[in-house]
Amino acid sequence: MTSFRKANFLLLYLGLSVLGLNAYAQSDTCACGLATLLDRVNTQSAFLTPDSAAILVKLAQQNAARFNRLPEFNLNAQVNLGTNNNLPGGYFSYGVVPSNSKVRTEGNSSTILTDLGIANVNWTLYDFGENRALQQVAASNVEVEKSKYNQSKYQLQAVAIDNYLQWLRTEEFMSIQLLHIQRNKEIQHSVMVLAKSGIKPGVDTSIAEAEISKLRLNYVQLKGQAQQFKLMLSALGNIPVEKLQADTNYINKIVAVNQATLPGADSAMASHPLLNYYNSLYQNSIDKERLVKKSFLPTVSLQGAIWGRGSSVSSRDEFRSLTKGFGFERGNYLVGVGITYDLFDLKRKQLQLRTQQAATNYAEKQFQQQQMLLNLNENKVDAQLVTATEGLQEIPHQLAAAQAAYRQQLSLYKNGLTSILELNTALEVLYRAETDLIRAKYVYSQMLFEKAINSNQVQTLLQFTN
C-alpha cells in the first residue's frame, strides 16, 4: 500500500522504540476492534506528544505577539562622581560617551557629584499594518503546527491499520496451521494403522512425523510474528499487550464491503490532512510575504520624556560641597510625535521579498505535487482493487478443487491405493489454496483501506465494517 510505504520510516522508528516505551494503560482497557484502536491512537498515542507540545510553543509565541503594541517605558536613575572640564568640539559616539556639556575658559579638574533621573516612553501609534501582519504570521504558524499534528495522526493511522490487518492475517494463518497439523495427525494415525497391518511401509510414519514437526515449527514462527504486531499496536495505542484481542472476523467484514458503496471522495479530499499540511505551509509563506512588505513601511510613534537633575556645581559655576549633588534642582519634559522611515531600506526590502516569494512558490509546488500524488495513487489503488476482487472470485474454485482432491487422495491412501507422497502433495495443494484465500482477503482489505486512507475516508469505511 502506497500510504503504508510512505510511513515505513515511522514503522522503523516505532520498531526501535517499542521496547523502551511504556505502553500500558488502565487494566480495564480492551481494544478489540480497529475503530477502538484508532481512537486510542488519535487520543493517547505517546508518539503524538512531540507534535502536540510544538503546538503549545506556537500558541505561546502567538500570545506574545499580541503584546507587541505595548509602549516602551524606561526608568533610569543615577548618581555620578567625576570632573566637569570640557572644550568645545564634535565627535562620533561609538558606544556610551559621558555627557559633560559645560565649557570653561580655564581648565578645572575639581571633582563634582551629580544625580539624574529619567523616565521616557516610546509608543508606536501607527505602523501601516506591520503589527497586524506579524500577528497573522504567528496565527498561521499555529495552523502549520496543528496541521502537522493532524498529519502525524494520519500517518500513525496508516501504520496502525497496516499492523492490525497483518496481525489478523497472521492469526488466520495460525488457525490454518493448526487445522493442517490436525489433518497430518489424522494421516499419521492412518499411517500407523496401515503400517501395523502391513499394508504400508513403516517409513510412511517417519514422513508423517516429519511433516507434523515442520508444521509445528511454522506455527511457532507465525506466533512470534503475531506477537510482534501486537507489540507494535500496543505501543501505538498505549494499550497493554495482554489486553489486545483480535476481531478474527473483521477481514471477512471488510471483504463483504463493496468499494462502490463508499460515497464520493471530493468533500473528504478537501480536508485531507496531508493536503491541509502543505496548504498551511503555503498560506504561512504568503503571510510572511505580507509581513516583509509591511516591515519596511514608516512608523508613527509618540515619544515623551521627563527628567530631573542635581549637581554640586551651582548655576553660577560654583564648585560646592559634594553633598549638594544629591537631590534634583532642575526638571524638564519633552513630548512629541515622530515618523521614522529608512529611505535606503528599499533594496533590502526587494531582496527579502524575492526570497520569501521564492519560498511561497516552492510551498505552492509542494502542495500541487501532493495533490497529483494522491490522484495518481487513487487510480493505482482502483486498478489494484479490481485485481484483488477478481482474485477473491477465483480462489473459491481453487479451494473447492483442492478439498475434493485431498478427500480423494485420503480415501485412496486409506485403502492402500496410493502413496504417502501423493497424499502429502494433495494436502499441500489444499494448504496452499487455504493460505491463498487468506492472502487474497488480506490484499483486498489492504487495498480497500489504502483507498480510504488516500481519500481521507477511513472513518466512513469503519462505519461500514462495524
C-alpha positions in Angstrom: 0.0 0.0 0.0 1.4 3.3 -1.0 0.5 5.3 2.1 1.8 2.4 4.2 5.1 2.5 2.4 5.3 6.3 2.9 5.1 5.5 6.6 7.9 2.9 6.6 10.3 5.3 8.2 7.8 5.8 11.0 7.4 2.0 11.3 11.2 1.6 11.7 11.3 4.3 14.4 8.4 2.7 16.2 10.0 -0.7 16.0 13.2 0.6 17.6 11.3 2.5 20.2 8.7 -0.1 21.2 11.0 -2.0 23.6 11.6 1.2 25.6 8.1 2.6 25.5 5.7 2.4 28.4 2.7 1.2 26.6 0.4 0.3 29.5 -2.9 1.9 30.3 -5.7 1.1 32.8 -6.2 -2.6 33.5 -9.8 -2.5 32.4 -9.0 -1.2 28.9 -9.5 -3.5 25.9 -9.2 -2.7 22.2 -10.9 -5.5 20.3 -11.7 -3.7 17.1 -9.9 -1.4 14.7 -12.2 1.6 15.4 -11.4 1.4 19.1 -7.7 1.1 18.4 -7.6 4.1 16.1 -9.4 6.1 18.7 -6.7 5.3 21.2 -4.0 6.1 18.6 -5.6 9.5 18.0 -6.1 10.5 21.6 -3.4 8.6 23.7 -0.5 7.7 21.5 2.8 8.7 23.0 4.2 9.3 19.5 1.9 12.4 19.1 3.3 14.1 22.2 6.1 16.0 20.5 3.8 17.4 17.9 1.2 18.4 20.5 4.0 20.1 22.5 5.1 22.0 19.4 1.5 23.5 19.1 1.8 24.8 22.6 5.1 26.5 21.7 3.5 28.3 18.7 0.4 29.3 20.8 2.8 30.9 23.3 4.5 32.8 20.6 1.2 33.9 19.2 0.1 35.1 22.6 3.4 37.0 22.9 2.9 38.7 19.5 -0.4 40.2 20.8 1.6 42.4 23.2 3.9 44.0 20.6 1.9 47.2 20.7 2.7 47.9 24.3 4.7 51.1 24.6 8.3 51.2 25.7 8.6 52.8 29.2 12.0 53.1 30.7 13.1 54.5 34.1 16.7 55.5 34.8 18.3 56.9 38.0 22.0 57.5 38.6 24.5 59.3 40.9 27.8 60.1 39.3 31.2 61.3 40.6 33.7 62.9 38.2 35.1 66.1 36.7 33.5 68.9 34.6 36.2 70.2 32.4 35.2 70.4 28.7 36.3 72.1 25.5 34.0 72.6 22.5 34.2 70.1 19.6 32.2 67.5 17.8 32.7 63.7 17.9 31.0 60.5 16.8 29.6 58.5 19.7 31.0 54.9 19.4 29.3 53.4 22.4 28.5 55.3 25.6 30.0 58.8 25.8 29.5 60.6 29.1 27.7 63.9 28.9 29.7 66.8 30.2 28.5 69.9 28.4 29.9 72.8 30.4 32.7 74.7 28.6 35.1 76.8 30.6 37.7 79.4 29.7 40.1 77.8 32.1 40.6 74.2 33.0 39.3 72.9 36.3 39.8 69.3 37.5 37.8 69.5 40.7 35.6 66.6 41.4 31.8 67.1 41.3 28.8 65.0 42.2 25.7 64.9 40.0 22.4 62.9 40.1 19.9 62.3 37.3 16.5 60.7 37.0 14.8 60.0 33.6 11.5 58.5 32.6 10.8 58.1 28.9 8.2 56.5 26.8 8.1 55.4 23.1 4.7 54.2 21.8 4.1 53.3 18.2 0.8 54.9 17.2 0.6 53.6 13.6 2.7 51.1 11.7 0.7 50.8 8.5 -0.3 47.2 9.3 3.0 45.7 10.3 1.8 44.5 13.7 -1.3 43.0 12.2 0.8 41.2 9.7 3.1 39.9 12.5 0.1 38.6 14.4 -1.2 36.9 11.3 2.1 35.1 10.8 2.0 34.0 14.4 -1.5 32.6 13.9 -0.5 30.8 10.7 2.5 29.3 12.5 0.0 27.8 14.9 -2.1 26.4 12.0 1.0 24.9 10.5 1.8 23.0 13.7 -1.9 21.9 14.1 -1.9 20.6 10.5 1.4 18.9 11.2 -0.1 17.2 14.2 -3.1 16.0 12.2 -0.7 14.7 9.5 1.1 12.7 12.2 -2.2 11.2 13.3 -2.9 10.4 9.7 0.4 8.6 9.3 0.0 6.8 12.6 -3.4 5.7 11.5 -1.9 4.2 8.3 0.7 2.4 10.4 -1.9 1.1 12.9 -4.2 -0.1 10.1 -1.4 -1.9 8.3 -0.2 -3.7 11.5 -3.8 -4.6 12.5 -4.5 -6.2 9.2 -1.2 -8.1 9.2 -2.0 -9.2 12.7 -5.4 -10.5 11.7 -3.8 -12.2 8.6 -1.2 -13.9 10.8 -3.9 -15.1 13.3 -5.8 -16.7 10.3 -2.6 -18.3 9.1 -2.1 -19.7 12.6 -5.7 -21.1 12.6 -5.0 -22.8 9.2 -1.7 -24.1 10.5 -3.4 -25.7 13.5 -6.0 -27.2 11.1 -3.2 -28.5 8.9 -1.4 -30.1 11.9 -4.7 -31.8 12.9 -5.0 -33.2 9.4 -1.5 -34.5 9.5 -2.1 -36.1 12.8 -5.1 -37.9 11.3 -2.9 -39.0 8.4 -0.3 -40.2 10.9 -2.9 -42.3 12.7 -4.0 -43.8 9.4 -0.3 -44.5 8.5 0.3 -46.3 11.8 -2.8 -48.5 11.3 -1.8 -49.4 7.8 1.8 -50.0 8.8 0.8 -52.3 11.6 -1.4 -54.3 9.2 1.5 -54.5 6.7 -0.4 -52.6 4.0 2.0 -49.6 4.1 5.8 -49.5 4.8 7.0 -48.2 8.2 8.8 -45.3 6.6 5.5 -43.6 6.0 5.2 -43.0 9.7 8.6 -41.1 9.7 7.4 -39.0 6.8 4.2 -38.2 8.5 6.1 -37.3 11.7 8.5 -35.0 9.8 5.6 -33.2 8.2 4.0 -32.5 11.6 7.3 -31.3 13.0 7.7 -28.8 10.1 4.1 -27.5 10.6 4.7 -27.0 14.3 7.9 -25.0 13.6 5.9 -22.8 11.1 3.2 -22.3 13.8 5.9 -21.1 16.3 7.2 -18.6 13.7 3.7 -17.3 13.0 3.1 -17.0 16.7 6.2 -14.9 17.0 5.1 -12.6 14.1 1.7 -12.1 15.7 3.3 -11.1 18.9 5.5 -8.5 17.1 2.4 -7.0 15.5 0.7 -6.9 18.9 3.7 -5.1 20.4 3.6 -2.5 17.7 -0.1 -1.9 18.2 0.4 -1.8 22.0 2.9 1.0 21.5 0.8 2.9 19.0 -2.4 2.8 21.1 -0.8 2.9 24.6 -2.6 -0.4 25.4 -1.2 -3.4 27.4 -0.3 -6.3 25.1 -2.3 -8.7 27.1 -5.5 -6.6 26.6 -5.3 -6.7 22.8 -7.8 -9.1 21.3 -8.1 -9.7 17.6 -11.5 -9.5 15.9 -10.9 -12.6 13.8 -14.0 -12.0 11.7 -13.1 -8.4 10.8 -11.3 -9.2 7.5 -14.5 -11.1 6.4 -16.5 -8.0 7.2 -14.1 -5.9 5.1 -14.4 -8.4 2.2 -18.2 -8.0 2.3 -17.9 -4.3 1.7 -18.3 -3.2 -1.9 -16.0 -0.3 -2.6 -18.6 1.1 -4.9 -20.8 1.8 -1.8 -18.3 4.3 -0.4 -19.5 7.9 -1.0 -17.7 10.3 -3.3 -14.3 11.4 -2.0 -14.4 15.0 -3.2 -15.5 16.5 0.1 -13.3 14.3 2.1 -10.3 15.0 0.0 -10.8 18.8 0.5 -10.0 18.2 4.2 -7.2 15.7 3.7 -4.6 16.0 6.5 -1.8 15.7 4.0 -3.1 18.5 1.8 -4.0 20.6 4.8 -0.4 20.5 6.0 1.1 21.6 2.7 -1.7 24.2 2.2 -0.9 25.6 5.7 2.8 25.9 4.7 1.7 27.8 1.5 -0.6 30.2 3.5 2.1 30.7 6.1 4.6 31.7 3.4 2.0 34.2 1.9 1.6 35.7 5.4 5.3 36.1 5.7 5.4 37.9 2.3 2.9 40.4 3.6 5.0 40.9 6.8 8.1 41.6 4.7 6.1 44.3 2.7 4.8 45.9 5.9 8.0 45.8 7.8 9.7 48.4 5.6 6.9 51.0 5.8 7.1 54.1 8.1 6.1 54.0 11.7 4.4 56.9 13.6 5.2 57.0 17.3 4.5 59.1 20.4 7.6 59.9 22.4 7.9 61.6 25.7 10.4 62.0 28.5 10.7 63.7 31.8 13.9 64.1 33.8 15.3 65.9 36.8 18.9 66.8 37.6 21.1 67.9 40.6 24.7 68.9 40.7 27.4 70.1 43.2 28.2 72.8 40.7 25.8 75.7 41.0 24.2 77.7 38.2 26.8 80.4 38.7 29.5 77.8 38.1 30.5 77.5 41.8 32.1 74.2 42.9 30.2 73.4 46.1 30.3 70.6 48.6 29.8 67.2 47.0 26.7 66.7 49.2 25.0 69.4 47.2 24.9 67.0 44.3 22.1 65.0 45.9 18.5 66.0 45.1 17.0 67.3 41.9 17.4 71.1 41.3 16.1 71.3 37.8 13.4 69.4 35.8 12.4 69.2 32.2 10.0 67.3 30.0 9.7 66.7 26.2 6.7 65.3 24.3 6.5 64.8 20.5 5.1 62.7 17.6 7.7 61.4 15.2 7.7 59.4 12.0 10.6 57.0 11.1 11.4 55.8 7.6 14.6 54.5 6.2 14.8 55.6 2.6 17.7 53.2 1.9 15.7 50.1 3.0 14.2 49.7 -0.5 16.9 47.3 -1.8 16.8 45.2 1.3 13.1 45.0 1.1 13.3 43.9 -2.5 15.8 41.2 -1.7 13.9 39.8 1.3 10.6 39.9 -0.6 12.1 38.0 -3.6 13.5 35.4 -1.2 10.1 35.0 0.5 8.3 34.8 -2.8 10.6 32.0 -3.9 9.7 30.2 -0.7 6.0 30.7 -1.4 6.4 29.4 -4.9 8.1 26.3 -3.5 5.4 25.7 -1.0 2.7 26.0 -3.7 4.6 23.5 -5.9 4.8 21.1 -2.9 1.0 21.4 -2.4 0.3 20.7 -6.1 2.7 17.8 -6.1 0.8 16.2 -3.2 -2.5 16.6 -5.0 -1.0 14.9 -8.1 0.4 12.1 -6.0 -2.9 11.5 -4.2 -4.8 11.4 -7.5 -2.2 9.1 -9.0 -2.4 6.8 -6.1 -6.2 6.8 -6.2 -6.1 5.5 -9.8 -3.4 2.9 -8.9 -5.4 1.6 -5.9 -8.6 1.4 -8.0 -6.7 -0.8 -10.5 -5.3 -3.0 -7.7 -8.8 -3.3 -6.2 -10.1 -4.7 -9.5 -7.4 -7.3 -9.5 -7.9 -8.2 -5.8 -11.7 -8.5 -6.4 -11.1 -10.9 -9.4 -8.7 -12.9 -7.3 -11.3 -13.3 -4.5 -13.8 -14.5 -7.0 -11.5 -17.1 -8.5 -9.9 -18.6 -5.3 -13.0 -20.3 -4.0 -12.9 -22.5 -7.1 -9.3 -23.4 -6.4 -10.2 -24.2 -2.8 -13.1 -26.4 -3.7 -11.0 -28.4 -6.2 -8.2 -28.8 -3.7 -10.6 -30.0 -1.0 -12.0 -32.6 -3.4 -8.5 -33.7 -4.4 -7.4 -34.1 -0.8 -10.5 -36.2 0.1 -10.0 -38.5 -2.8 -6.3 -39.0 -2.1 -7.0 -39.6 1.6 -9.7 -42.2 0.7 -7.3 -43.9 -1.7 -4.5 -43.9 0.8 -6.6 -45.5 3.5 -7.5 -48.2 1.0 -3.8 -48.7 0.1 -4.2 -47.5 -3.4 -1.8 -44.5 -3.3 1.4 -43.5 -1.6 2.1 -41.1 1.3 3.9 -38.7 -1.1 0.9 -38.3 -3.3 -1.3 -37.8 -0.3 1.1 -35.1 1.0 1.1 -33.4 -2.4 -2.7 -33.2 -2.3 -2.6 -31.9 1.3 0.0 -29.3 0.3 -2.3 -28.2 -2.6 -5.1 -27.8 -0.1 -2.9 -25.9 2.3 -1.8 -23.5 -0.4 -5.4 -22.9 -1.5 -6.4 -22.1 2.0 -3.5 -19.7 2.5 -4.0 -18.1 -0.9 -7.6 -17.3 0.2 -6.3 -15.6 3.3 -3.7 -13.7 1.3 -6.4 -12.6 -1.2 -8.7 -11.4 1.6 -5.8 -9.5 3.1 -4.8 -7.9 -0.2 -8.3 -6.8 -0.8 -8.7 -5.4 2.7 -5.3 -3.7 2.4 -6.3 -2.1 -0.9 -9.7 -1.0 0.4 -8.1 0.7 3.4 -5.4 2.2 1.1 -8.2 3.7 -0.9 -9.9 5.0 2.3 -6.6 6.5 3.6 -5.8 8.1 0.3 -9.2 9.7 0.0 -9.5 10.5 3.8 -12.5 8.1 4.2 -11.2 5.9 7.0 -14.0 6.7 9.4 -16.5 6.1 6.6 -15.1 2.7 5.9 -15.1 1.9 9.7 -18.8 2.6 9.8 -19.4 0.1 7.1 -17.4 -2.6 8.9 -18.6 -2.1 12.5 
